[in-house]
Amino acid sequence: MQEKRYSTMTTYELQQEIASLNEKARKAEQMGMVNEFAVLERKVIMAKSYLLNPDDFYPGEIYEIDGDPGVYFKIEYMNGVFAWGFRLNGSKGEEALPISMLKKLEERG
């Protein structure tokens, strides 16, 4: 059976897929299958990206990276559900992150 691409799934199908992947990841973690857990976690991140609207993410803006507190990412351009840009104060070059990994900075007032 051929798997459906996330880009062709409905919101309901994506939510079902995320629930299924989370359950598989939980089991893999309990069984100490670290690599399997990491793969499933990444699939969840990708599936969640398709639930978001890429038009809500703007080039030139800075976002916090979810799961990496205190690390920020500046978007240079968007390509589908990937934001391309640079980590601030990072030594790496340009990279792409799924938009579900980016959190808007909260207004400080």
C-alpha positions in Angstrom: 0.0 0.0 0.0 1.4 3.4 -1.0 1.4 6.0 1.7 -0.4 9.3 1.0 1.7 12.5 0.9 1.1 14.9 3.7 0.5 17.7 1.1 -2.5 15.8 -0.2 -4.1 14.9 3.2 -7.1 16.7 4.7 -6.8 18.3 8.1 -8.7 15.4 9.6 -6.3 12.9 7.9 -3.3 14.9 9.2 -4.6 14.9 12.7 -5.2 11.1 12.6 -1.7 10.6 11.2 -0.1 12.8 14.0 -2.0 10.8 16.6 -0.9 7.5 15.1 2.8 8.7 14.9 2.7 10.0 18.5 1.5 6.6 19.7 4.2 4.8 17.7 6.8 7.2 19.0 5.6 6.6 22.6 6.0 2.8 22.1 9.4 3.2 20.5 10.6 5.3 23.4 9.3 2.8 26.0 11.1 0.0 24.1 14.4 2.1 24.0 14.4 2.3 20.2 16.0 5.7 20.1 16.5 5.9 16.3 12.9 4.9 15.6 11.7 7.4 18.1 13.7 10.2 16.5 12.4 9.3 13.0 8.8 9.3 14.2 9.3 12.6 16.0 10.5 14.2 12.8 7.5 12.8 10.9 5.2 14.4 13.5 7.0 17.8 13.0 6.5 17.5 9.2 2.8 16.5 9.5 2.1 19.4 11.8 3.7 21.8 9.3 1.0 20.9 6.8 -1.7 22.0 9.4 -0.2 25.5 9.3 -0.4 28.3 6.7 3.0 29.1 5.2 1.6 32.6 4.5 1.6 33.3 8.2 5.5 33.2 8.3 7.3 36.2 6.9 10.8 36.6 5.4 12.9 39.0 7.5 11.1 38.1 10.7 12.7 36.3 13.7 11.1 33.3 15.4 12.1 31.1 18.3 12.9 27.5 17.5 10.4 25.2 19.3 12.3 22.7 21.5 15.4 24.8 21.5 14.8 27.6 24.1 16.8 30.8 23.5 17.7 29.9 19.9 16.3 32.1 17.2 15.8 31.8 13.5 15.6 34.6 10.9 13.6 33.6 7.8 15.2 34.6 4.5 12.5 33.0 2.2 9.8 30.4 2.2 9.5 27.3 0.1 6.3 25.4 0.8 6.2 24.4 4.5 9.9 25.1 4.9 11.4 28.4 6.1 14.9 28.9 4.8 17.2 31.2 6.8 19.8 31.3 9.5 20.0 30.7 13.2 21.0 33.8 15.0 24.4 33.6 16.7 24.8 30.2 15.0 27.8 28.9 13.2 25.9 27.0 10.6 25.1 28.4 7.2 21.7 28.6 5.6 19.2 25.9 6.6 15.6 25.0 6.2 13.2 24.3 9.1 9.7 23.0 8.9 7.4 25.8 9.9 5.9 23.8 12.8 9.3 24.3 14.6 9.0 28.1 14.6 7.2 30.0 17.3 6.3 33.7 17.0 8.1 35.9 19.5 5.7 37.2 22.1 5.3 40.9 22.3 7.1 42.4 25.2 5.4 45.4 26.6 
